[in-house]
C-alpha cells in the first residue's frame, strides 16, 4: 500500500531536488534514507514524521495518512534539498476536507481538473465536489438521455461554446483523484438549476411542448423540473443509475438549492423522491441546506451549509434538520469559504454578493463549530471551499481565485482550532506563497500578507 505513495513522492521530488530517489524495499541493514512505512499506532487519518541525521521516516496507519505526511515533507523541502531535524505528529480535525469546482457555468477540460486535483492534494484536501449540471450546461454523458450533451452541453456563461465529459473522461478524473487519495463527489443539481435539462428535453417541463432557450447568463432560481410528471423521476433514476456506475465514492450530491420556481409542496415531494432514488442506488445523499426543509430524507443524509457565518433567517432550521434525521453537516459559509468572491473591490475576477469582497484574513478568521447553535465537531462531517465559475474561464483564473484563500479553509479543516491565529498564520502563508511560486501555482498576492 505504501508503494503508490512512494512513486508519487518520487515523481514530485525528483524534479524539485535533482536527486534520482530510487524506490526499494527496506532491508535490515538499510531501512531507507527516506522511509515510508504503514504500521498501526499512528494518529487516525494522520501520520508521524521524523527527520534525523540518519534520514527521514514517515509512518501512518494507512496510505491516505502516509500521503498526507508526504505533503508536509514537500513543504519542508521547499527551500532546498536540506531538511531541518524535526518530529511531527499530525492528524486531521475533520474527515471530509473538500473543494467544489463548478464546471457547469464554465467548462473545464480533463487536464484542467487534474491540475486542480494536484493543487488540492498539496493542501491535504480529500474530496472534490464536481458541480456537473446547472442552467448553463450539462457536463456528463448519460447514454439513455443523449440530448443532455448534444444540446445541454453546448453553452456556458457568456457564450463561447461549452463541453462535457465522456464516461471515459469522467473515469479518468475519478482515477486520477483516487491516485491522490481524493474522492470525487458528483453533483446533479435538481429540481432547480435545470434549464440545460429542459432545453434538451422539453417533455420534462410542465407544458411539455416548447423547449426553453439555452441559457448563458448568471441569474438563478428561474428553472424547475416538472414535479408532477412520473417521467421526471424516470429521468432522474436513469441519470443517477449511470452516474453511480462511474462513481466509486460513497456520496452523490443532488443540489436542491435556490429552487425559487418550485412551489414548496412540490419541492418537498421532489426532494423526498429524489433522495430516496439515490439511497436505493446505495449512495449517501448530500444536498445543499435547503433540502433540510424536508423531514423525510433518507437516514444519514448530509447537508451542505452555504449561508453566512451569521446565518440568514431561512438557513438555521433546515440545516439542523439534517442532524435530526441522523446526518451531519459540511460547512461552506459563502462569506468566508466561497473562493469566487472578489479579494478586493478592484479584483478583475469574482463576485461580491456574499458580503464580499472576502479578504484572506476573513477567509481564515472563522470556525465551523461557531456558526449554528448546538453544532460542534461531532455534528460536522467536514468543511468545503466551493468555487463558482461565472467569471472564471481559465486554469490561471481558477488558481488565482482559489489561492491563497483555499489554504485558509484547508487549515481550518485540518488543524485544531486551539492556537490558530491570523498573526501566526500570515507569515506562514507568505512562505507558502514562495513555495507556490516554485511549483508554478498561480495565486493572488492579496493585501494583508507580507508576500516575499
SULUR-V630434 format. One record per pair of residues at least 12 apart in sequence whose C-alpha atoms are under 10 Angstrom apart, sorted by the first residue. I is the first residue (numbers start at 0). J is the second residue. Records with the same first field share a line. If there is no record, write none. Layout:
BEGIN
I = J, J
END
This chain:
BEGIN
0 = 36, 37, 61, 62, 63, 65
1 = 34, 35, 36, 37, 58, 59, 61, 62, 63, 65, 66
2 = 22, 23, 24, 35, 36, 62
3 = 62, 66, 178, 179
4 = 35, 62, 63, 65, 66, 67, 68, 69, 178, 179, 180
5 = 20, 21, 22, 23, 33, 34, 35, 36, 65, 66, 69
6 = 20, 21, 22
7 = 66, 69, 178, 179
8 = 20, 22, 35, 66, 69, 70, 72, 73
9 = 21, 22
11 = 73, 438
12 = 72, 73, 76, 77, 80
15 = 73, 76, 77, 79, 80, 437, 438
16 = 76, 77, 79, 80, 81
17 = 80
18 = 80
20 = 32, 33
22 = 34
30 = 54, 56
31 = 53, 54, 55, 56
32 = 52, 53, 54, 55, 56
33 = 49, 50, 53, 54, 55, 56, 57
34 = 48, 49, 54, 55, 56, 57, 58
35 = 48, 55, 56, 57, 58, 59, 62, 65, 66, 68, 69
36 = 56, 57, 58, 59, 60, 61, 62, 65
37 = 57, 58, 59, 60, 61, 62, 64, 65
38 = 58, 59, 60, 61
39 = 58, 59, 60, 61
40 = 58, 59, 60
41 = 58, 59, 60, 61, 64, 88, 89, 90
42 = 58, 59, 60, 64, 88, 89, 90, 91
43 = 59, 60, 61, 64, 89, 90, 91, 92, 94
44 = 59, 60, 61, 62, 63, 64, 65, 67, 89, 90, 91, 92, 93, 94
45 = 58, 59, 60, 61, 62, 63, 64, 65, 66, 67, 68, 88, 89, 90, 91, 92, 413
46 = 58, 59, 60, 61, 62, 63, 64, 65, 66, 67, 68, 69, 71, 87, 88, 89, 90, 91
47 = 59, 60, 64, 65, 67, 68, 86, 87, 88, 89, 90
48 = 65, 68, 69, 71, 72, 85, 86, 87, 88, 89
49 = 84, 85, 86, 87, 88
50 = 72, 82, 83, 84, 85, 86, 87
51 = 82, 83, 84, 85, 86
52 = 82, 83, 84
54 = 82, 84
55 = 72, 82, 84, 85, 86
56 = 68, 86
57 = 69, 71, 72, 86, 87, 88
58 = 88
59 = 88, 89
62 = 180
63 = 123, 125, 177, 178, 179, 180, 181
64 = 89, 90, 91, 123, 180
66 = 120, 121, 123, 178, 179, 180
67 = 89, 90, 91, 120, 121, 122, 123, 124, 125, 179, 180
68 = 87, 88, 89, 90, 123
69 = 121, 123
70 = 120, 121, 122, 123
71 = 87, 89, 121, 122, 123
73 = 121, 434
74 = 121, 430, 431, 434, 435
75 = 434
76 = 434
77 = 430, 431, 433, 434, 435, 437, 438
78 = 430, 433, 434, 437
89 = 413, 414
90 = 413, 414, 415
91 = 123, 410, 411, 412, 413, 414, 415
92 = 376, 380, 381, 410, 411, 412, 413, 414, 415, 416
93 = 329, 376, 377, 379, 380, 381, 382, 411, 412, 413, 414, 415
94 = 124, 125, 126, 379, 380, 381, 382, 412, 413
95 = 124, 125, 126, 182, 329, 379, 380, 381, 382, 383, 412, 413
96 = 119, 122, 123, 124, 125, 126, 127, 181, 329, 330, 380, 381, 382, 383, 384, 408, 409, 410, 411, 412, 413
97 = 119, 123, 124, 125, 126, 127, 128, 181, 182, 183, 184, 329, 330, 331, 381, 382, 383, 384, 385, 408, 409, 412
98 = 115, 116, 119, 124, 125, 126, 127, 128, 129, 184, 331, 336, 337, 338, 382, 383, 384, 385, 386, 401, 405, 408, 409
99 = 126, 127, 128, 129, 130, 183, 184, 185, 186, 331, 337, 338, 383, 384, 385, 386, 387
100 = 112, 115, 127, 128, 129, 130, 131, 338, 384, 385, 386, 387, 388, 397
101 = 128, 129, 130, 131, 132, 133, 186, 385, 386, 387, 388, 389, 391
102 = 129, 130, 131, 132, 133, 135, 136, 137, 138, 155, 161, 162, 163, 386, 387, 388, 389, 391, 392
103 = 129, 130, 131, 132, 133, 134, 135, 136, 137, 138, 139, 152, 154, 155, 156, 161, 162, 163, 195, 387, 388, 389
104 = 130, 131, 132, 133, 134, 135, 136, 137, 138, 154, 155, 156, 157, 161, 214, 215, 216, 217, 387, 388, 389, 390, 391, 392
105 = 135, 136, 138, 154, 155, 156, 157, 158, 159, 160, 161, 162, 215, 387, 388, 389, 390, 391, 392, 393
106 = 131, 135, 136, 137, 138, 152, 154, 155, 156, 160, 161, 162, 163, 164, 388, 391, 392, 393
107 = 138, 161, 162, 163, 164, 388, 391, 392, 393, 394, 397
108 = 162, 163, 164, 168, 394
109 = 163, 164, 168, 169, 171, 172
110 = 168, 171, 172, 394
111 = 393, 394, 395, 397
112 = 127, 129, 172, 175, 176, 394
113 = 171, 172, 173, 175, 176
114 = 394, 398, 440
115 = 127, 176, 394, 397, 398, 401, 440
116 = 172, 175, 176, 177, 178, 179, 180, 181, 183
117 = 175, 176, 179, 181
118 = 398, 401, 402, 405, 435, 438, 440
119 = 176, 179, 181, 405, 406, 409
120 = 176, 178, 179, 180, 181
121 = 179, 406, 409
122 = 405, 406, 407, 408, 409, 410, 413
123 = 179, 180, 181, 406, 409, 410, 412, 413
124 = 179, 180, 181, 182, 382, 383, 384, 405, 406, 408, 409, 410, 412, 413
125 = 176, 177, 179, 180, 181, 182, 183
126 = 176, 177, 180, 181, 182, 183, 184, 248, 382, 383
127 = 173, 176, 181, 182, 183, 184, 185, 383, 384, 385
128 = 182, 183, 184, 185, 186, 250, 251, 252, 383, 384, 385
129 = 183, 184, 185, 186, 187, 252, 385
130 = 184, 185, 186, 187, 188, 252, 253, 254, 385, 386, 387
131 = 163, 164, 184, 185, 186, 187, 188
132 = 147, 151, 152, 185, 186, 187, 188, 189, 192, 193, 194, 195, 196, 253, 254
133 = 151, 155, 186, 187, 188, 189, 191, 192, 193, 194, 195, 196, 214, 219, 222, 254
134 = 151, 154, 155, 156, 188, 191, 192, 193, 194, 195, 196, 197, 198, 213, 214, 215, 216, 217, 218, 219, 220, 221, 222, 223
135 = 151, 152, 153, 154, 155, 156, 157, 158, 161, 192, 193, 194, 195, 196, 213, 214, 215, 216, 217, 389
136 = 148, 150, 151, 152, 153, 154, 155, 156, 160, 161, 162, 163, 192, 193, 194, 195, 196, 198, 213, 214, 215
137 = 149, 150, 151, 152, 153, 154, 155, 161, 162, 163, 164, 187, 188, 193, 194, 195, 196, 199
138 = 151, 152, 153, 161, 162, 163, 164, 165, 169, 187, 195
139 = 151, 152, 162, 163, 164, 165, 166, 168, 169, 185, 187, 238, 242
140 = 152, 163, 164, 165, 166, 167, 168, 169, 238, 241, 242
141 = 164, 165, 166, 237, 238, 239, 240, 241, 242
142 = 165, 166, 237, 238, 241
143 = 234, 237, 238, 241
144 = 196, 199, 200, 234, 237, 238
145 = 199, 200
146 = 195, 196, 198, 199, 200
147 = 163, 195, 196, 197, 198, 199, 200
148 = 161, 162, 163, 164, 165, 195, 196, 199
149 = 162, 163, 199
150 = 195, 196, 197, 198, 199, 200, 213
151 = 163, 193, 194, 195, 196, 197, 198, 199, 200, 213, 214
152 = 164, 195, 196, 199, 213
153 = 195, 213, 214
154 = 195, 213, 214, 215
155 = 195, 213, 214, 215, 216, 217, 388, 389
156 = 214, 215, 216, 217, 388, 389, 390, 391, 392
157 = 214, 215, 216, 217, 389, 390
158 = 214, 215, 216
159 = 215
160 = 215
166 = 241, 242, 245
167 = 245
169 = 183, 185, 242, 245, 246
170 = 245, 246, 247
173 = 185, 245, 246, 247, 248
174 = 246, 247
177 = 247, 248
181 = 248
182 = 246, 247, 248, 249, 250
183 = 246, 247, 248, 249, 250, 251
184 = 246, 247, 248, 249, 250, 251, 252, 285
185 = 242, 243, 245, 246, 248, 250, 251, 252, 253, 285
186 = 242, 250, 251, 252, 253, 254, 285, 286
187 = 235, 238, 239, 242, 251, 252, 253, 254, 255, 286
188 = 252, 253, 254, 255, 256, 258, 286, 287
189 = 222, 223, 224, 235, 252, 253, 254, 255, 256, 257, 258, 266, 269, 270, 273, 286
190 = 222, 223, 224, 225, 226, 231, 235, 253, 254, 255, 256, 257, 258, 259, 260, 261, 265, 266, 269, 270, 273
191 = 219, 220, 221, 222, 223, 224, 225, 254, 255, 256, 257, 258, 259, 260, 261, 266
192 = 218, 219, 220, 221, 222, 223, 224, 254, 255, 256, 257, 258, 259, 260
193 = 220, 221, 222, 223, 224, 258
194 = 210, 211, 212, 213, 214, 221, 222, 223, 224
195 = 210, 211, 212, 213, 214, 222
196 = 210, 211, 213, 222, 223, 224
197 = 209, 210, 211, 212, 213, 222, 223, 224, 225
198 = 210, 211, 212, 213, 214
199 = 211, 212, 213
200 = 234
201 = 224
202 = 224, 225, 228, 230, 231
203 = 223, 224, 225, 226, 227, 228, 229, 230, 231, 232, 234
204 = 222, 223, 224, 225, 226, 227, 228, 231
205 = 223, 224, 225, 226, 227, 228
206 = 225
207 = 225
215 = 389
216 = 389
217 = 388, 389, 390
218 = 389
219 = 256, 257, 258, 259, 260
220 = 256, 257, 258, 259, 260, 261
221 = 257, 258, 259, 260, 261
222 = 257, 258, 259, 260, 261
223 = 258, 259, 260, 261, 262, 266
224 = 258, 260, 261, 266, 269
225 = 261, 265, 269
226 = 261, 262, 264, 265, 266, 267, 268, 269, 270
227 = 265, 268, 269
231 = 269, 273
232 = 269, 272, 273, 276
233 = 276
235 = 272, 273, 276, 277
236 = 272, 273, 275, 276, 277, 279, 280
237 = 276
239 = 251, 253, 273, 276, 277, 280, 282
240 = 276, 277, 279, 280
243 = 277, 280, 281, 282
244 = 280
246 = 282
247 = 282
248 = 282, 283
249 = 281, 282, 283, 284
250 = 277, 278, 281, 282, 283, 284, 285, 300, 301
251 = 274, 277, 278, 280, 281, 282, 283, 284, 285, 286, 301
252 = 274, 277, 282, 283, 284, 285, 286, 287, 300, 301, 302, 303
253 = 270, 273, 274, 277, 284, 285, 286, 287, 290
254 = 270, 284, 285, 286, 287, 288, 289, 290, 302, 303
255 = 267, 269, 270, 273, 285, 286, 287, 288, 289, 290, 291
256 = 286, 287, 288, 289, 290, 305
257 = 287, 289
258 = 289
263 = 292
264 = 293
266 = 289, 290, 292, 293
267 = 290, 291, 292, 293, 294, 295, 296
268 = 293, 295
269 = 293
270 = 286, 289, 290, 291, 292, 293, 295, 296
271 = 290, 293, 294, 295, 296, 297
272 = 295, 296, 297
273 = 296
274 = 286, 290, 295, 296, 297, 300
275 = 295, 296, 297, 298
276 = 297
277 = 297
278 = 296, 297, 298, 299, 300
279 = 297
282 = 300
283 = 297, 298, 299, 300, 301, 326
284 = 296, 297, 298, 299, 300, 301, 302, 326
285 = 299, 300, 301, 302, 303, 326, 327, 328, 329
286 = 300, 301, 302, 303, 304, 321, 328, 329
287 = 301, 302, 303, 304, 305, 306, 317, 318, 328, 329, 331
288 = 301, 302, 303, 304, 305, 306, 313, 314, 315, 316, 317, 318, 319, 320, 321, 328, 329, 330
289 = 302, 303, 304, 305, 306, 313, 314, 315, 316, 317, 318, 320
290 = 302, 303, 317, 318, 320, 321
291 = 303, 304, 314, 315, 316, 317, 318, 319, 320, 321, 322, 323, 324
292 = 313, 314, 316, 317, 318, 319, 320, 321
293 = 317, 320, 321, 324
294 = 317, 320, 321, 323, 324
295 = 320, 321, 324
296 = 320, 321, 324, 325, 326
297 = 321, 324, 325, 326
298 = 321, 322, 323, 324, 325, 326
299 = 321, 322, 323, 324, 325, 326, 327
300 = 320, 321, 322, 324, 325, 326, 327, 328
301 = 318, 321, 322, 324, 325, 326, 327, 328, 329, 379, 380
302 = 317, 318, 319, 320, 321, 322, 326, 327, 328, 329, 330, 379, 380
303 = 318, 321, 327, 328, 329, 330, 331, 332, 379, 380, 381, 382, 383
304 = 317, 318, 319, 328, 329, 330, 331, 332, 333, 371, 382, 383
305 = 318, 329, 330, 331, 332, 333, 334, 335, 336, 337, 353, 383, 385
306 = 318, 330, 331, 332, 333, 334, 353, 370
307 = 330, 331, 332, 333, 334, 335, 336, 353, 354, 370
308 = 330, 331, 332, 333, 334, 335, 336, 365, 366, 367, 369, 370, 371
309 = 332, 334, 369, 370, 371
310 = 332, 370, 371
314 = 371
315 = 370, 371, 372
316 = 371
318 = 371, 374
319 = 371, 372, 373, 374, 378
321 = 378
322 = 374, 378, 379
325 = 378
326 = 378, 379, 380
327 = 374, 376, 377, 378, 379, 380, 381
328 = 367, 374, 376, 377, 378, 379, 380, 381, 382
329 = 367, 378, 379, 380, 381, 382, 383
330 = 366, 367, 368, 370, 379, 380, 381, 382, 383, 384, 412
331 = 367, 381, 382, 383, 384, 385, 408
332 = 353, 362, 365, 367, 370, 382, 383, 384, 385
333 = 352, 353, 354, 355, 357, 384, 385, 386
334 = 351, 352, 353, 354, 355, 356, 357, 358, 361, 362
335 = 353, 354, 355, 356, 357, 358, 359, 360, 361, 362, 363, 364, 365, 384, 404, 407, 408
336 = 357, 361, 362, 363, 365, 382, 383, 384, 385, 386, 401, 404, 405, 407, 408
337 = 353, 355, 357, 362, 383, 384, 385, 386, 387, 400, 401, 404, 405, 408
338 = 350, 357, 362, 384, 385, 386, 387, 388, 397, 398, 399, 400, 401, 402, 403, 404, 405, 408
339 = 351, 353, 355, 356, 357, 384, 385, 386, 387, 388, 389, 390, 391, 396, 397, 399, 400, 401
340 = 352, 353, 354, 355, 356, 357, 358, 386, 387, 400, 401
341 = 353, 355, 356, 357, 358, 400
342 = 355, 356, 357, 358, 359, 400, 404, 443, 444, 445, 446
343 = 355, 356, 357, 358, 359, 445, 446
344 = 356, 357
346 = 400, 443, 445
347 = 390, 396
348 = 388, 389, 390, 391, 392, 396, 397, 399, 400
349 = 386, 387, 388, 389, 390, 391, 396, 400
350 = 387, 388, 389, 390
357 = 404
358 = 404, 445, 446, 447
359 = 402, 403, 404, 405, 406, 407, 421, 425, 428, 443, 444, 445, 446, 447, 448
360 = 404, 407, 420, 421, 422, 424, 425, 445, 446, 447, 448
361 = 404, 407, 421
362 = 403, 404, 405, 406, 407, 408, 411
363 = 404, 405, 406, 407, 408, 409, 410, 411, 419, 420, 421, 424, 425
364 = 407, 408, 411, 419, 420, 421
365 = 407, 408, 411, 416
366 = 382, 408, 411, 412, 416
367 = 379, 381, 382, 411, 412, 416
368 = 416
381 = 411, 412, 413
382 = 408, 409, 411, 412, 413
383 = 405, 408, 409, 411, 412
384 = 401, 404, 405, 406, 407, 408, 409, 412
385 = 401, 405
386 = 400, 401, 405
394 = 440, 441
395 = 440, 441, 442
396 = 441, 442, 443
397 = 441, 442
398 = 440, 441, 442, 443
399 = 440, 441, 442, 443, 444
400 = 441, 442, 443
401 = 441, 442, 443
402 = 432, 435, 440, 441, 442, 443, 444, 445
403 = 428, 429, 431, 432, 435, 441, 442, 443, 444, 445
404 = 428, 442, 443, 445
406 = 428, 431
407 = 421, 424, 425, 428
410 = 424
422 = 448
424 = 448
425 = 447, 448, 449, 450
426 = 448, 449, 450, 451
427 = 448, 449, 450
428 = 448, 449, 450, 451
429 = 444, 448, 449, 450, 451
430 = 449, 450, 451
431 = 450, 451
432 = 444, 448, 449, 450, 451
433 = 450, 451
END
